[in-house]
Amino acid sequence: MYSLIRHGRRLVELQKWCHLRVSVQKASPLSNSFSSTTVSRPSPRVGRKGNNFTVSYLVDSLGLTRKLAESISRKVSFEDKGNPESVLNLFRSHGFTDSQISSIITDYPQLLIADAEKSLGPKLQFLQSRGASSSELTEIVSTVPKILGRKRDTSISRYYDFVKVIIEADKSSKYEKLCHSLPQGCKQENKIRNLLVLRELGVPQRLLFSLLISCDVPVFGKEKFEESLKKVVGMGFDPTSAKFLEALRVVQRLSDKTIEEKVNAYERLGFDVGNVWAVFKRWPNFLTHSEKKILSTIETFQGLGFSRDEFSMLVKRFPQGIGLSAETVKKKTEFLVKKMNWPIKALVSNPAILGYSMEKRTVPRGNVIKALISKGLIGSELPSISHVFICTNQVFLNRYVKKHEDKQLVTELMAIYRAS
């Protein structure tokens, strides 16, 4: 395990994983298939009134931007400031700075509707009773505020200690000493060891701590963890990216035999091995789908008029397409191809459009384009599908709605856009 730690920093800095790749290639058909390939390069709600009040409160009380406040209001909402004000005052009374409080609420906004007196207060007092200094408490809770979402004292204590160890390890080179201070053979020891290895390889805290408070597979076990980690490192995934952990999840969850079976299933659909691994590198969950799901998806696309080659090209460009439900694929394709008359090849060239929301993007924009065509304002031919959908709302509105000098027309088009 600690051979990985000793070499970690050098590996991350140089991005040379040769010594690990060689051992993996000898041990696993998984890495042999991959390394022979040249890889190319998304709560409670109380209605609109509550949302508006929540946004204003977050902007005024915490100094958040309106965009961030609106994002938070989609997760938690309230109609008066009584409870959230009690929560903020509680944090301030325990020494949290305004910056730390803003960070906590941004990461875990549900705390705003928690009971400050009966829930949050006792938890903070419990942590202090264990000897946590004010500076230590504020640093750790603001780093991983979801600790306060744990229900039992033992659980809160355990996760608090995990975070403390990781933060201390980040400030020290004495990783092994920190690990050996844990009870030998316990789950805590294995989890901390594995997290420290990931941290030393370059996995950032923001990704580590999301694992810390979950029961995710990648951070449990010992031999299996080390074996899986070597494979993923050998594949060349960047430890600083979220895809590194996604790949680790997949590799640790699936046996070599199961992975080979899935690769074979894609081969039977016309993918060569190189293409399978190239797609896996872009989207590791590509190998989590069953053969039945894979076959069902291609049948859905072919039933809508896609050829096998077009399906293969679509998946290479947008591997998430494999995971879309048959209903979603049919609904979006029928609107874009049958109702709007874009050709299938336009979707094959821009498949990410299938991942966009029908209600928020596809239908509103499509209806505006139809209105413009019916009025003869953009010619008889459809504009490029990417020009319509692969842009922000503001760009789309400026491009097709607000540019018109006729104010009545702009009002009409905005009504169509919003009504959709």
N, C-alpha and C positions, 0 to 999 in steps of 0.2 A: 504493500500500500504506500509506504513512505518513499519508495523509489520514485513514485509519481510526484510527491511533494518536493523532493530534492531537485528534480529536474523541471519543475513546473514553471518557474519564472523565466528560465532560459527558453523553454519551449514557446511560451506566449510571446516573448519579445521577438524571437526569430521566426516564429511560425514554421518551425521545422520539426516534424513529428516522426522523423525517419526511424529512430530506434524503437519507437512504439509500433509504427506501421509494419516494420519487418516482422516483429513477434506476432502481430495480429494476422498477417498474411499467412504465416506458417500454421497458425492455429485454427483459422476459421474460414470456411468457404464464403461467408458473408463478405469479409473484407477483400478476399481474392476477386470476387465479382466486381466490387466497387473500385478497387485500386487499379484495375485494368482499364478503367474508363477515363476519358477526358471529359470533365464536367464543364458545361457552359455556365458562361455566366448567364373584436369588437369588446324592491323597497316600498317603502310605503309612499303612497301618493294621496293628496287630498284635493286634487283639481287645480284648474288654472289659477284661481285666487291664491291658493297655497303656494304654487310654484312661483308666482310673481313676488309674493312676500318673501319667500325663501331667497330668491335671487337678490332682492334689495337688501335683505338682512346680511347676507354673506359679503356683499360688496361693501356695505357701510361698516360692519362690525369687524371684518377680517381683512379688508382691503384687497379682496380677490378681484380679478378681472371679471367682467360681466360674462364673458364666454365660459370661463371656468365655473363661475357660480351657476350658470345655466346647466352645465354638465352635471354638477353636483345635485341640482334640484330634480334631475331625472332619477336620482337614486334615493333621495330622502326629501320630504317636504313638510312644511308646518305653516300654520296660519297666525301664530303669535310668537313673540320672542321669549316667553316665560321659561320654557324648558331649555332651549339652546343657550339662553343667557346664563342659566344656572350652571350648565356644563362648562362654558367658557370661564366663568368666575371660579369654578372649582379648579380648573387647570392653572389659572393665574395664582390662586392661593397656594399651590404646590410648587411654584417657582418656574412654571413654563413661560417662555418668552412668547411674544405675539407671533414671531416667525415660526416657532415650534408648534404653536397652536394651529396656525394656518396649515402647516404641513400635516398635522394629525388629522384635521378635518378634511383636507383634500384627499388623503389616503383612505380614511375610514369615516365618511360623513354620517354613518348610522349612529355614531356617538352623540350627535346633536339631539337625538330623540331618546337617548338613554336616561335612566333615572339617576341624576347626579348624587342624590342623598342616599338612596338605598342600593345602588349598583356600583357606580364609578367610584364614589368616595371610599367605600369599604375596600375596594380593590387597591386603590392607591395607598391607603393606610396599611393594608396587609403587606405590600411590597416594602414600604418604609420600615415596618416592624421587623423585617428580615435583615435590616442593616443597610438598606440602600441609601446612599447619600442623595441630596437633592439634585446635584449635577448628574449623577449616574442615572437616577430615576427619569429625569427629563430627557436625557440623551437616548436611553433605551426605549422608552415609551414613544417618543417622537420618531424613532427609527422604525419601530414595528408596532403601531398603535393597535393592531388587531389582537395584541396580547390582552387588551382590556375587554375583548369580546368573549374570552374564555369564561366558563361558568364556575369551575371549581378552583379553590385555592391551590390545590396540588398542580392543576394544569397551568394556572397562571404562573406559579413558581417555576415549573419546569421550563416553560417557554421563555420566561424572563432570563433564566440562567443560560439558555441556549444563545439568546441574543448577546448577552453579556460576554460569553466565551468567544463568540465570533468577532465582536468588536475589539475585545482585548487581543485576540489573535491577529487582527488586522493591524494593530499597533505594535505587535511584537513578532519576533522571528521564532519564538519558543513554542512552535505548534505541538511538537510531541509531548512536551511537558504539560501543556494544557489538556491534551487528550488523556494522558496517563493519570491525570488527577480525577478522572471519572471512574465509576465502578466498572470493573472489568466484566465484559460479556453482556452488559445491559443494553437495551435499545438506545438509551441516551448516548452511551459511549459510541456505538456504531453510527448513529445519526450525526453526532458531532464530528467524528473522524471523517466521515464522508463529506460533510459540508466544508470542513477545513481543507480537504483535498481539492474540492471544487473551487474554493476561494483561492487557493494557492495556484491553481491552474489559470486563474484570471476571471472566473465567474464573478460578476459584480454583486455587491450587497443587495441591490434591488431585486435581483433574481434569486439569490440565496434565501432571503427572508420570506419570499413567497413560498418556498419549499419548507422553510422552518416551521411554519404554522399549519402545514397541511399534512396529510397522511400519504403523500405521494410516494410512489414506488421507488424512484431513483435514489433516494437518500437512505434506504433501508438495506440491510444485508451487508455482507462483507466481501466474500469471494465473488459473488455474482456482481456486486457493484464494481469491483476492480476490473473484472473481466469485461463488463459492458463499457466501462469508461475507456479502457484501452482500445476497444473497437471504434468508439466514436471519435476519440482522439486520432486514431489511425486513419479515419475517413477524411480528416482535414477540416472538421467543423471548428468554427471560431468560438472559443470558450466565453468570449465576452458577449455573445449573441444569445437570444432566447432560443434560437434553433438548436444550439448545442444541447440544451436541456430537453428539448422536444425529441431530438434524436436519441438521447440517453434513455428517455422514457420508453420509446418504441423498442430499442435494442434490448433493454433489460426485461421488458414485458414478454418479448417473443423469443422463442428458441431459434437456433440456426435453421432447423428443419422447417419450422413454420414460415420463416422469412423466405427460404428457398422456394417453398410451395407458392407463396404469393408472387414472387418474381416469375416463376414459371407460368402462373395464371396470366400475368400481363404479357408474357412472351406469346402465349397462345392467342392474344388479342392483337398481335402485330407489333408490340414493343420489342426492341432488342434490349439486351441486358444493360447496355450502356445508357439507353434512354431511361430505363427504370431507375438506375442509380442517380442519373442527372436530376430526375424529378424528385427523388427522395432527398437529395441535397437541398433542393429549394423548399420542399414541404415534407418533413419527416412522417407526418401522419398518413402519407400516401400508402404506406404499407400496413396500416391498421385495418383497412377494409377487408371484409371477407370476399372470397371468390364469388359467392352468391351475389353480394352487393355490386361487385365489379361488373359481372355479367348483366345484372338487372339495369345498371346505369347505361351500359352501351346499347341495350335493347331499347331503352327509353329514347336515347338520342337518335338511333336509327329509325325508330318509329316516327320521329319528327322530321325525317328527311336528311339527316347527317349520314355521310358515308363512313365506313370504318376508318379510312385515312383521315377524314375531317375530325372524327372523334379523337383519334390518336393525337392529332396536332393540337386540338383544343385542350386536351389534358396536359400535354407537355407545357403549354403556355399558362394554363390555369388549373393546376393539379387539384385545387379545392373543388373543382367541378365534379370529381368522383363522389364526393360526399353530399352533394345536393340531392334533395328528395325528388322523386319522379314528378310529384305535383308542382314543385317549384320550377323545375326545368320546363315542364309543359306550359305552365302559365306564362313564364317570361318569354319563352321562344314563340309561342302563339301570338303574344302581343307584338313582339318586335318583328317577326317574320310575316305572319299572316295578316295582322291588323295594320302594322306600319309599313310593311313591304320592304324592309331591308333584307338583302339576300343572306342565306345561311353563311356564306363565306365571310360576310362582315362580322358575324358572331365568332366564327373560327379565328379570325384575325384579332378580335378584341373580346376574348371570352370572359375577362374579369367583369364585364357588364352583367353577366349572369349572377354575380354575387351581390349586385346592388339591390337596394330595397325597391320593390315594386311601387309601394305606396308613397315613399318619400322622394324617389328620383325617377324611376323608369316611366311610370304613367304620367306624372305631372309634366315632365319634359316632352314626352311623346305627344301629349294632347296639344301643347303649345305649338309644336312643329306642324301637326295636322292643321291647326287653325291658320297658321301662316301660309301653308301650301294652298288651302282652300281660298284664301284671299289673294293668292298670286303674288305674295310678298317675298318668296325665296325661290321662285321658279317652280317648275313641275317636278324636278328631281329632288330626292331626299338628300340632305347634307350628310357628310361623313358621320357614321354612327359614333365614332370616337370623339368627333367635334361636339356632338350633342351631349354625350353621357360622361366622357372621361374628363371632367372639369368640375370645379367647385360650383355651388349654387350661384354665387355672385357672378362668376365668369359667364355662366349660362344665361343669367338674366340680362347682363350687360350686352351679351352677344345677340340674343334673340328677342328681348322684350324692351329693355329701357333705351335702346339705341334709336327707337322710332320717335320722330318729332311730334306725331299725332298723339296728344295726351289721352284722348278718348280710347285710342287703340291700345296704348300702354295699360290703361286701366282694365280694359277688356281682357287682355292677355294675362295680366296678373290675376284676374278673377278665375280664369281657366286654370292657371298654374296652381292656385291655392285650393280651388274646388276639387282638384284631382286628389 
